[in-house]
Amino acid sequence: MLRNLPAALAVAAVMVTGLVHGFWTNRWAWADETAVPAARLGQVATDLGEWHGEPLEQAPRQMEPISGYLYRRYTNQRTGVVVVVALICGQPGPVSIHTPDVCYGASGYEVAPHAKYTLPASGDTPAADFWTSQLRKTQAASQTNLRIFWSWTSSGNWQIADNPRLAFAHLPVLFKLYVIRDLSSSSEPLEDDPSLDLLRQLLPELQHKVFSP
């Protein structure tokens, strides 16, 4: 499963022409606008409650349009469940495109229609909206089932959009978060997904380390 995960992060350079489109995609924004928030990603803790994170390598060629990224495998020390977290930061043009449902579909996965999931507010962390979808890939006698959550933010308020390229084009910097887990079966209920427990630990950490002034 992990050898296929980089497909979810394959962000291509956007080929655009015209003055108006250049402003919409922030093509001429100063690099400093994304440099500071991107640098903060390295401050995110590897240990979150029962979860221990380990870095995963990402090919530099695939990250060229991105200012910074966090790419980790988190393992629950009590249950052994593994969840992959990919968080990228940069200008809205490159970051808004290539959602995981599209990328995995291009890699041979059957992609179920995505649905909205709202993680309730907790403490100082506001409610967070995510798209979520299940994906399936059959090869010979084996079958891979994945569940993915994804969302965007510029300030820690996680949002979704049907057309993220249009919805987030005005922002100076954009983050996109993927949370990916290999399911034991396609019938695992969404409400019991261990990824949600990791998100409850991760989002406050991001709020404190990345988005707080």
Protein Blocks (a to p, Z undefined) as FASTA:
>chain_A
ZZmmmmmmmccddddedjklmmmnommgcfklmmmmmmmmmmpcfbghjbccddddddfk
lmmmpgbdcddddddfknopacddddddddfklmmgoifklmmmmnopacdddddddddd
ehjbccdddddddddddehjbccdddddddddfeopacddfblmlmmmmpmbdcdddddd
ddfbfkbcfklpmklmmmmmmmmmmmmmmmpZZ
